[in-house]
Amino acid sequence: FAIIMCVNLTVGLATPPMGLILFVASSLTNLRIEVIAREMLPFLAIEIAVIFLITYIPALSMTLPRLLGFL
């Protein structure tokens, strides 16, 4: 559950209407938010695909806890 929550949180921080990561990156690099958002789109698409994979294929998100002996 925590893995899914963390990945969802990063998508939420990177997309509008809030997009806090966009504002931080914009102020650090002195680039416009539109430029940063356009360059971030491929990474965001991959991250959304990963969310679908770890949500609908539980073995992907449960492998590490099983290997560490938590389950």
PDB file of N, CA, C and O in Angstrom:
ATOM      1  N   PHE A   1       0.822  -1.195   0.000  1.00  0.00           N
ATOM      2  CA  PHE A   1       0.000   0.000   0.000  1.00  0.00           C
ATOM      3  C   PHE A   1       0.864   1.256   0.000  1.00  0.00           C
ATOM      4  O   PHE A   1       0.536   2.229  -0.680  1.00  0.00           O
ATOM      5  N   ALA A   2       1.941   1.250   0.737  1.00  0.00           N
ATOM      6  CA  ALA A   2       2.791   2.439   0.828  1.00  0.00           C
ATOM      7  C   ALA A   2       3.463   2.755  -0.502  1.00  0.00           C
ATOM      8  O   ALA A   2       3.633   3.926  -0.843  1.00  0.00           O
ATOM      9  N   ILE A   3       3.842   1.738  -1.250  1.00  0.00           N
ATOM     10  CA  ILE A   3       4.468   1.969  -2.553  1.00  0.00           C
ATOM     11  C   ILE A   3       3.484   2.644  -3.489  1.00  0.00           C
ATOM     12  O   ILE A   3       3.829   3.609  -4.171  1.00  0.00           O
ATOM     13  N   ILE A   4       2.260   2.140  -3.522  1.00  0.00           N
ATOM     14  CA  ILE A   4       1.234   2.726  -4.384  1.00  0.00           C
ATOM     15  C   ILE A   4       0.949   4.159  -3.955  1.00  0.00           C
ATOM     16  O   ILE A   4       0.780   5.037  -4.802  1.00  0.00           O
ATOM     17  N   MET A   5       0.894   4.402  -2.661  1.00  0.00           N
ATOM     18  CA  MET A   5       0.625   5.750  -2.151  1.00  0.00           C
ATOM     19  C   MET A   5       1.739   6.724  -2.530  1.00  0.00           C
ATOM     20  O   MET A   5       1.457   7.852  -2.935  1.00  0.00           O
ATOM     21  N   CYS A   6       2.982   6.311  -2.406  1.00  0.00           N
ATOM     22  CA  CYS A   6       4.102   7.197  -2.742  1.00  0.00           C
ATOM     23  C   CYS A   6       4.138   7.540  -4.227  1.00  0.00           C
ATOM     24  O   CYS A   6       4.387   8.689  -4.591  1.00  0.00           O
ATOM     25  N   VAL A   7       3.893   6.563  -5.078  1.00  0.00           N
ATOM     26  CA  VAL A   7       3.899   6.833  -6.519  1.00  0.00           C
ATOM     27  C   VAL A   7       2.736   7.746  -6.889  1.00  0.00           C
ATOM     28  O   VAL A   7       2.898   8.655  -7.702  1.00  0.00           O
ATOM     29  N   ASN A   8       1.566   7.514  -6.300  1.00  0.00           N
ATOM     30  CA  ASN A   8       0.429   8.402  -6.547  1.00  0.00           C
ATOM     31  C   ASN A   8       0.710   9.817  -6.059  1.00  0.00           C
ATOM     32  O   ASN A   8       0.294  10.785  -6.695  1.00  0.00           O
ATOM     33  N   LEU A   9       1.400   9.945  -4.955  1.00  0.00           N
ATOM     34  CA  LEU A   9       1.734  11.262  -4.419  1.00  0.00           C
ATOM     35  C   LEU A   9       2.667  12.024  -5.347  1.00  0.00           C
ATOM     36  O   LEU A   9       2.501  13.230  -5.530  1.00  0.00           O
ATOM     37  N   THR A  10       3.638  11.351  -5.929  1.00  0.00           N
ATOM     38  CA  THR A  10       4.547  12.052  -6.838  1.00  0.00           C
ATOM     39  C   THR A  10       3.836  12.509  -8.104  1.00  0.00           C
ATOM     40  O   THR A  10       4.145  13.573  -8.639  1.00  0.00           O
ATOM     41  N   VAL A  11       2.887  11.715  -8.585  1.00  0.00           N
ATOM     42  CA  VAL A  11       2.100  12.154  -9.748  1.00  0.00           C
ATOM     43  C   VAL A  11       1.250  13.363  -9.365  1.00  0.00           C
ATOM     44  O   VAL A  11       1.141  14.312 -10.142  1.00  0.00           O
ATOM     45  N   GLY A  12       0.658  13.339  -8.200  1.00  0.00           N
ATOM     46  CA  GLY A  12      -0.168  14.455  -7.749  1.00  0.00           C
ATOM     47  C   GLY A  12       0.617  15.735  -7.547  1.00  0.00           C
ATOM     48  O   GLY A  12       0.105  16.824  -7.806  1.00  0.00           O
ATOM     49  N   LEU A  13       1.847  15.617  -7.090  1.00  0.00           N
ATOM     50  CA  LEU A  13       2.664  16.813  -6.888  1.00  0.00           C
ATOM     51  C   LEU A  13       3.189  17.390  -8.193  1.00  0.00           C
ATOM     52  O   LEU A  13       3.582  18.556  -8.245  1.00  0.00           O
ATOM     53  N   ALA A  14       3.198  16.587  -9.239  1.00  0.00           N
ATOM     54  CA  ALA A  14       3.762  17.041 -10.508  1.00  0.00           C
ATOM     55  C   ALA A  14       2.716  17.508 -11.511  1.00  0.00           C
ATOM     56  O   ALA A  14       3.069  18.036 -12.565  1.00  0.00           O
ATOM     57  N   THR A  15       1.440  17.326 -11.203  1.00  0.00           N
ATOM     58  CA  THR A  15       0.403  17.693 -12.164  1.00  0.00           C
ATOM     59  C   THR A  15      -0.473  18.815 -11.617  1.00  0.00           C
ATOM     60  O   THR A  15      -0.639  18.947 -10.404  1.00  0.00           O
ATOM     61  N   PRO A  16      -1.028  19.616 -12.514  1.00  0.00           N
ATOM     62  CA  PRO A  16      -1.956  20.665 -12.075  1.00  0.00           C
ATOM     63  C   PRO A  16      -3.193  20.039 -11.443  1.00  0.00           C
ATOM     64  O   PRO A  16      -3.462  18.875 -11.740  1.00  0.00           O
ATOM     65  N   PRO A  17      -3.947  20.697 -10.618  1.00  0.00           N
ATOM     66  CA  PRO A  17      -3.970  22.128 -10.366  1.00  0.00           C
ATOM     67  C   PRO A  17      -2.921  22.613  -9.377  1.00  0.00           C
ATOM     68  O   PRO A  17      -2.604  23.802  -9.382  1.00  0.00           O
ATOM     69  N   MET A  18      -2.372  21.761  -8.538  1.00  0.00           N
ATOM     70  CA  MET A  18      -1.367  22.246  -7.589  1.00  0.00           C
ATOM     71  C   MET A  18       0.024  22.248  -8.212  1.00  0.00           C
ATOM     72  O   MET A  18       0.624  23.313  -8.352  1.00  0.00           O
ATOM     73  N   GLY A  19       0.538  21.119  -8.579  1.00  0.00           N
ATOM     74  CA  GLY A  19       1.821  21.032  -9.260  1.00  0.00           C
ATOM     75  C   GLY A  19       2.971  21.666  -8.503  1.00  0.00           C
ATOM     76  O   GLY A  19       3.756  22.425  -9.071  1.00  0.00           O
ATOM     77  N   LEU A  20       3.069  21.355  -7.225  1.00  0.00           N
ATOM     78  CA  LEU A  20       4.090  21.975  -6.381  1.00  0.00           C
ATOM     79  C   LEU A  20       5.496  21.748  -6.916  1.00  0.00           C
ATOM     80  O   LEU A  20       6.333  22.648  -6.848  1.00  0.00           O
ATOM     81  N   ILE A  21       5.767  20.569  -7.444  1.00  0.00           N
ATOM     82  CA  ILE A  21       7.095  20.277  -7.978  1.00  0.00           C
ATOM     83  C   ILE A  21       7.421  21.192  -9.157  1.00  0.00           C
ATOM     84  O   ILE A  21       8.569  21.597  -9.338  1.00  0.00           O
ATOM     85  N   LEU A  22       6.405  21.513  -9.956  1.00  0.00           N
ATOM     86  CA  LEU A  22       6.623  22.418 -11.092  1.00  0.00           C
ATOM     87  C   LEU A  22       7.051  23.803 -10.614  1.00  0.00           C
ATOM     88  O   LEU A  22       7.953  24.410 -11.191  1.00  0.00           O
ATOM     89  N   PHE A  23       6.412  24.298  -9.568  1.00  0.00           N
ATOM     90  CA  PHE A  23       6.763  25.615  -9.046  1.00  0.00           C
ATOM     91  C   PHE A  23       8.172  25.624  -8.446  1.00  0.00           C
ATOM     92  O   PHE A  23       8.920  26.584  -8.628  1.00  0.00           O
ATOM     93  N   VAL A  24       8.526  24.569  -7.741  1.00  0.00           N
ATOM     94  CA  VAL A  24       9.866  24.484  -7.154  1.00  0.00           C
ATOM     95  C   VAL A  24      10.922  24.411  -8.252  1.00  0.00           C
ATOM     96  O   VAL A  24      11.932  25.112  -8.189  1.00  0.00           O
ATOM     97  N   ALA A  25      10.696  23.572  -9.248  1.00  0.00           N
ATOM     98  CA  ALA A  25      11.656  23.451 -10.349  1.00  0.00           C
ATOM     99  C   ALA A  25      11.755  24.749 -11.132  1.00  0.00           C
ATOM    100  O   ALA A  25      12.837  25.117 -11.590  1.00  0.00           O
ATOM    101  N   SER A  26      10.642  25.442 -11.290  1.00  0.00           N
ATOM    102  CA  SER A  26      10.647  26.712 -12.012  1.00  0.00           C
ATOM    103  C   SER A  26      11.465  27.767 -11.275  1.00  0.00           C
ATOM    104  O   SER A  26      12.222  28.516 -11.893  1.00  0.00           O
ATOM    105  N   SER A  27      11.313  27.825  -9.972  1.00  0.00           N
ATOM    106  CA  SER A  27      12.069  28.832  -9.223  1.00  0.00           C
ATOM    107  C   SER A  27      13.554  28.487  -9.129  1.00  0.00           C
ATOM    108  O   SER A  27      14.391  29.388  -9.079  1.00  0.00           O
ATOM    109  N   LEU A  28      13.891  27.205  -9.104  1.00  0.00           N
ATOM    110  CA  LEU A  28      15.296  26.815  -9.030  1.00  0.00           C
ATOM    111  C   LEU A  28      16.033  27.008 -10.350  1.00  0.00           C
ATOM    112  O   LEU A  28      17.213  27.360 -10.359  1.00  0.00           O
ATOM    113  N   THR A  29      15.345  26.780 -11.461  1.00  0.00           N
ATOM    114  CA  THR A  29      16.008  26.829 -12.763  1.00  0.00           C
ATOM    115  C   THR A  29      15.750  28.106 -13.544  1.00  0.00           C
ATOM    116  O   THR A  29      16.347  28.319 -14.599  1.00  0.00           O
ATOM    117  N   ASN A  30      14.864  28.960 -13.035  1.00  0.00           N
ATOM    118  CA  ASN A  30      14.476  30.199 -13.721  1.00  0.00           C
ATOM    119  C   ASN A  30      13.899  29.936 -15.112  1.00  0.00           C
ATOM    120  O   ASN A  30      14.082  30.738 -16.028  1.00  0.00           O
ATOM    121  N   LEU A  31      13.206  28.813 -15.261  1.00  0.00           N
ATOM    122  CA  LEU A  31      12.497  28.483 -16.493  1.00  0.00           C
ATOM    123  C   LEU A  31      11.002  28.631 -16.248  1.00  0.00           C
ATOM    124  O   LEU A  31      10.538  28.563 -15.110  1.00  0.00           O
ATOM    125  N   ARG A  32      10.256  28.833 -17.326  1.00  0.00           N
ATOM    126  CA  ARG A  32       8.808  28.935 -17.196  1.00  0.00           C
ATOM    127  C   ARG A  32       8.222  27.559 -16.885  1.00  0.00           C
ATOM    128  O   ARG A  32       8.783  26.532 -17.264  1.00  0.00           O
ATOM    129  N   ILE A  33       7.102  27.556 -16.199  1.00  0.00           N
ATOM    130  CA  ILE A  33       6.448  26.308 -15.819  1.00  0.00           C
ATOM    131  C   ILE A  33       6.043  25.512 -17.053  1.00  0.00           C
ATOM    132  O   ILE A  33       6.093  24.282 -17.040  1.00  0.00           O
ATOM    133  N   GLU A  34       5.645  26.200 -18.112  1.00  0.00           N
ATOM    134  CA  GLU A  34       5.228  25.508 -19.331  1.00  0.00           C
ATOM    135  C   GLU A  34       6.364  24.689 -19.930  1.00  0.00           C
ATOM    136  O   GLU A  34       6.147  23.582 -20.423  1.00  0.00           O
ATOM    137  N   VAL A  35       7.568  25.234 -19.885  1.00  0.00           N
ATOM    138  CA  VAL A  35       8.738  24.524 -20.426  1.00  0.00           C
ATOM    139  C   VAL A  35       9.024  23.276 -19.597  1.00  0.00           C
ATOM    140  O   VAL A  35       9.279  22.204 -20.146  1.00  0.00           O
ATOM    141  N   ILE A  36       8.982  23.417 -18.298  1.00  0.00           N
ATOM    142  CA  ILE A  36       9.253  22.284 -17.412  1.00  0.00           C
ATOM    143  C   ILE A  36       8.176  21.216 -17.566  1.00  0.00           C
ATOM    144  O   ILE A  36       8.483  20.025 -17.600  1.00  0.00           O
ATOM    145  N   ALA A  37       6.922  21.636 -17.659  1.00  0.00           N
ATOM    146  CA  ALA A  37       5.825  20.675 -17.793  1.00  0.00           C
ATOM    147  C   ALA A  37       5.933  19.898 -19.102  1.00  0.00           C
ATOM    148  O   ALA A  37       5.670  18.696 -19.132  1.00  0.00           O
ATOM    149  N   ARG A  38       6.312  20.566 -20.171  1.00  0.00           N
ATOM    150  CA  ARG A  38       6.443  19.890 -21.462  1.00  0.00           C
ATOM    151  C   ARG A  38       7.560  18.848 -21.415  1.00  0.00           C
ATOM    152  O   ARG A  38       7.412  17.750 -21.952  1.00  0.00           O
ATOM    153  N   GLU A  39       8.668  19.189 -20.778  1.00  0.00           N
ATOM    154  CA  GLU A  39       9.791  18.249 -20.681  1.00  0.00           C
ATOM    155  C   GLU A  39       9.503  17.099 -19.720  1.00  0.00           C
ATOM    156  O   GLU A  39      10.120  16.038 -19.815  1.00  0.00           O
ATOM    157  N   MET A  40       8.574  17.307 -18.803  1.00  0.00           N
ATOM    158  CA  MET A  40       8.256  16.300 -17.802  1.00  0.00           C
ATOM    159  C   MET A  40       7.244  15.269 -18.303  1.00  0.00           C
ATOM    160  O   MET A  40       7.106  14.211 -17.688  1.00  0.00           O
ATOM    161  N   LEU A  41       6.541  15.539 -19.388  1.00  0.00           N
ATOM    162  CA  LEU A  41       5.469  14.663 -19.864  1.00  0.00           C
ATOM    163  C   LEU A  41       5.886  13.208 -20.103  1.00  0.00           C
ATOM    164  O   LEU A  41       5.142  12.314 -19.698  1.00  0.00           O
ATOM    165  N   PRO A  42       7.027  12.916 -20.735  1.00  0.00           N
ATOM    166  CA  PRO A  42       7.392  11.492 -20.906  1.00  0.00           C
ATOM    167  C   PRO A  42       7.590  10.767 -19.573  1.00  0.00           C
ATOM    168  O   PRO A  42       7.197   9.609 -19.429  1.00  0.00           O
ATOM    169  N   PHE A  43       8.191  11.441 -18.614  1.00  0.00           N
ATOM    170  CA  PHE A  43       8.405  10.827 -17.306  1.00  0.00           C
ATOM    171  C   PHE A  43       7.085  10.607 -16.581  1.00  0.00           C
ATOM    172  O   PHE A  43       6.900   9.599 -15.898  1.00  0.00           O
ATOM    173  N   LEU A  44       6.176  11.552 -16.734  1.00  0.00           N
ATOM    174  CA  LEU A  44       4.862  11.431 -16.110  1.00  0.00           C
ATOM    175  C   LEU A  44       4.071  10.279 -16.724  1.00  0.00           C
ATOM    176  O   LEU A  44       3.376   9.556 -16.010  1.00  0.00           O
ATOM    177  N   ALA A  45       4.170  10.105 -18.023  1.00  0.00           N
ATOM    178  CA  ALA A  45       3.480   8.991 -18.685  1.00  0.00           C
ATOM    179  C   ALA A  45       4.009   7.648 -18.186  1.00  0.00           C
ATOM    180  O   ALA A  45       3.234   6.721 -17.951  1.00  0.00           O
ATOM    181  N   ILE A  46       5.313   7.547 -18.026  1.00  0.00           N
ATOM    182  CA  ILE A  46       5.908   6.311 -17.503  1.00  0.00           C
ATOM    183  C   ILE A  46       5.451   6.070 -16.069  1.00  0.00           C
ATOM    184  O   ILE A  46       5.150   4.937 -15.694  1.00  0.00           O
ATOM    185  N   GLU A  47       5.401   7.120 -15.277  1.00  0.00           N
ATOM    186  CA  GLU A  47       4.997   6.979 -13.883  1.00  0.00           C
ATOM    187  C   GLU A  47       3.532   6.549 -13.758  1.00  0.00           C
ATOM    188  O   GLU A  47       3.194   5.757 -12.878  1.00  0.00           O
ATOM    189  N   ILE A  48       2.674   7.060 -14.619  1.00  0.00           N
ATOM    190  CA  ILE A  48       1.274   6.639 -14.603  1.00  0.00           C
ATOM    191  C   ILE A  48       1.156   5.179 -15.022  1.00  0.00           C
ATOM    192  O   ILE A  48       0.343   4.440 -14.466  1.00  0.00           O
ATOM    193  N   ALA A  49       1.957   4.756 -15.993  1.00  0.00           N
ATOM    194  CA  ALA A  49       1.962   3.345 -16.390  1.00  0.00           C
ATOM    195  C   ALA A  49       2.422   2.459 -15.232  1.00  0.00           C
ATOM    196  O   ALA A  49       1.880   1.374 -15.025  1.00  0.00           O
ATOM    197  N   VAL A  50       3.413   2.918 -14.487  1.00  0.00           N
ATOM    198  CA  VAL A  50       3.896   2.156 -13.329  1.00  0.00           C
ATOM    199  C   VAL A  50       2.812   2.062 -12.259  1.00  0.00           C
ATOM    200  O   VAL A  50       2.663   1.021 -11.619  1.00  0.00           O
ATOM    201  N   ILE A  51       2.055   3.136 -12.062  1.00  0.00           N
ATOM    202  CA  ILE A  51       0.952   3.094 -11.095  1.00  0.00           C
ATOM    203  C   ILE A  51      -0.040   2.004 -11.472  1.00  0.00           C
ATOM    204  O   ILE A  51      -0.462   1.220 -10.622  1.00  0.00           O
ATOM    205  N   PHE A  52      -0.412   1.956 -12.752  1.00  0.00           N
ATOM    206  CA  PHE A  52      -1.340   0.918 -13.183  1.00  0.00           C
ATOM    207  C   PHE A  52      -0.756  -0.473 -12.973  1.00  0.00           C
ATOM    208  O   PHE A  52      -1.464  -1.384 -12.544  1.00  0.00           O
ATOM    209  N   LEU A  53       0.519  -0.643 -13.267  1.00  0.00           N
ATOM    210  CA  LEU A  53       1.140  -1.962 -13.112  1.00  0.00           C
ATOM    211  C   LEU A  53       1.181  -2.408 -11.656  1.00  0.00           C
ATOM    212  O   LEU A  53       0.793  -3.534 -11.348  1.00  0.00           O
ATOM    213  N   ILE A  54       1.646  -1.540 -10.753  1.00  0.00           N
ATOM    214  CA  ILE A  54       1.760  -1.965  -9.353  1.00  0.00           C
ATOM    215  C   ILE A  54       0.408  -2.046  -8.661  1.00  0.00           C
ATOM    216  O   ILE A  54       0.275  -2.711  -7.634  1.00  0.00           O
ATOM    217  N   THR A  55      -0.600  -1.372  -9.217  1.00  0.00           N
ATOM    218  CA  THR A  55      -1.934  -1.462  -8.630  1.00  0.00           C
ATOM    219  C   THR A  55      -2.641  -2.737  -9.058  1.00  0.00           C
ATOM    220  O   THR A  55      -3.276  -3.399  -8.236  1.00  0.00           O
ATOM    221  N   TYR A  56      -2.540  -3.088 -10.326  1.00  0.00           N
ATOM    222  CA  TYR A  56      -3.304  -4.214 -10.841  1.00  0.00           C
ATOM    223  C   TYR A  56      -2.519  -5.519 -10.914  1.00  0.00           C
ATOM    224  O   TYR A  56      -3.101  -6.565 -11.204  1.00  0.00           O
ATOM    225  N   ILE A  57      -1.218  -5.484 -10.658  1.00  0.00           N
ATOM    226  CA  ILE A  57      -0.410  -6.706 -10.562  1.00  0.00           C
ATOM    227  C   ILE A  57       0.268  -6.677  -9.189  1.00  0.00           C
ATOM    228  O   ILE A  57       1.391  -6.188  -9.064  1.00  0.00           O
ATOM    229  N   PRO A  58      -0.401  -7.193  -8.170  1.00  0.00           N
ATOM    230  CA  PRO A  58       0.105  -7.079  -6.798  1.00  0.00           C
ATOM    231  C   PRO A  58       1.487  -7.689  -6.578  1.00  0.00           C
ATOM    232  O   PRO A  58       2.205  -7.263  -5.674  1.00  0.00           O
ATOM    233  N   ALA A  59       1.867  -8.658  -7.371  1.00  0.00           N
ATOM    234  CA  ALA A  59       3.178  -9.290  -7.181  1.00  0.00           C
ATOM    235  C   ALA A  59       4.306  -8.280  -7.354  1.00  0.00           C
ATOM    236  O   ALA A  59       5.360  -8.428  -6.735  1.00  0.00           O
ATOM    237  N   LEU A  60       4.108  -7.267  -8.175  1.00  0.00           N
ATOM    238  CA  LEU A  60       5.157  -6.264  -8.384  1.00  0.00           C
ATOM    239  C   LEU A  60       5.419  -5.437  -7.132  1.00  0.00           C
ATOM    240  O   LEU A  60       6.571  -5.135  -6.819  1.00  0.00           O
ATOM    241  N   SER A  61       4.373  -5.073  -6.422  1.00  0.00           N
ATOM    242  CA  SER A  61       4.573  -4.242  -5.239  1.00  0.00           C
ATOM    243  C   SER A  61       4.801  -5.058  -3.972  1.00  0.00           C
ATOM    244  O   SER A  61       5.195  -4.500  -2.948  1.00  0.00           O
ATOM    245  N   MET A  62       4.563  -6.363  -4.017  1.00  0.00           N
ATOM    246  CA  MET A  62       4.726  -7.185  -2.826  1.00  0.00           C
ATOM    247  C   MET A  62       6.020  -7.992  -2.820  1.00  0.00           C
ATOM    248  O   MET A  62       6.314  -8.663  -1.830  1.00  0.00           O
ATOM    249  N   THR A  63       6.795  -7.945  -3.891  1.00  0.00           N
ATOM    250  CA  THR A  63       8.017  -8.739  -3.973  1.00  0.00           C
ATOM    251  C   THR A  63       9.047  -8.313  -2.935  1.00  0.00           C
ATOM    252  O   THR A  63       9.592  -9.159  -2.225  1.00  0.00           O
ATOM    253  N   LEU A  64       9.315  -7.040  -2.837  1.00  0.00           N
ATOM    254  CA  LEU A  64      10.329  -6.562  -1.891  1.00  0.00           C
ATOM    255  C   LEU A  64       9.951  -6.845  -0.437  1.00  0.00           C
ATOM    256  O   LEU A  64      10.804  -7.328   0.309  1.00  0.00           O
ATOM    257  N   PRO A  65       8.720  -6.573   0.007  1.00  0.00           N
ATOM    258  CA  PRO A  65       8.378  -6.944   1.386  1.00  0.00           C
ATOM    259  C   PRO A  65       8.495  -8.446   1.659  1.00  0.00           C
ATOM    260  O   PRO A  65       8.869  -8.851   2.759  1.00  0.00           O
ATOM    261  N   ARG A  66       8.177  -9.267   0.661  1.00  0.00           N
ATOM    262  CA  ARG A  66       8.317 -10.719   0.849  1.00  0.00           C
ATOM    263  C   ARG A  66       9.781 -11.118   0.965  1.00  0.00           C
ATOM    264  O   ARG A  66      10.135 -11.960   1.791  1.00  0.00           O
ATOM    265  N   LEU A  67      10.627 -10.519   0.143  1.00  0.00           N
ATOM    266  CA  LEU A  67      12.056 -10.846   0.204  1.00  0.00           C
ATOM    267  C   LEU A  67      12.676 -10.417   1.525  1.00  0.00           C
ATOM    268  O   LEU A  67      13.593 -11.072   2.020  1.00  0.00           O
ATOM    269  N   LEU A  68      12.189  -9.335   2.096  1.00  0.00           N
ATOM    270  CA  LEU A  68      12.729  -8.843   3.361  1.00  0.00           C
ATOM    271  C   LEU A  68      12.095  -9.513   4.575  1.00  0.00           C
ATOM    272  O   LEU A  68      12.492  -9.246   5.709  1.00  0.00           O
ATOM    273  N   GLY A  69      11.115 -10.377   4.344  1.00  0.00           N
ATOM    274  CA  GLY A  69      10.508 -11.122   5.435  1.00  0.00           C
ATOM    275  C   GLY A  69       9.415 -10.388   6.175  1.00  0.00           C
ATOM    276  O   GLY A  69       9.076 -10.772   7.294  1.00  0.00           O
ATOM    277  N   PHE A  70       8.857  -9.356   5.598  1.00  0.00           N
ATOM    278  CA  PHE A  70       7.784  -8.622   6.260  1.00  0.00           C
ATOM    279  C   PHE A  70       6.424  -9.280   6.073  1.00  0.00           C
ATOM    280  O   PHE A  70       5.489  -8.977   6.815  1.00  0.00           O
ATOM    281  N   LEU A  71       6.296 -10.171   5.099  1.00  0.00           N
ATOM    282  CA  LEU A  71       5.011 -10.853   4.859  1.00  0.00           C
ATOM    283  C   LEU A  71       5.157 -12.337   5.056  1.00  0.00           C
ATOM    284  O   LEU A  71       4.187 -13.079   4.900  1.00  0.00           O
TER     285      LEU A  71
END
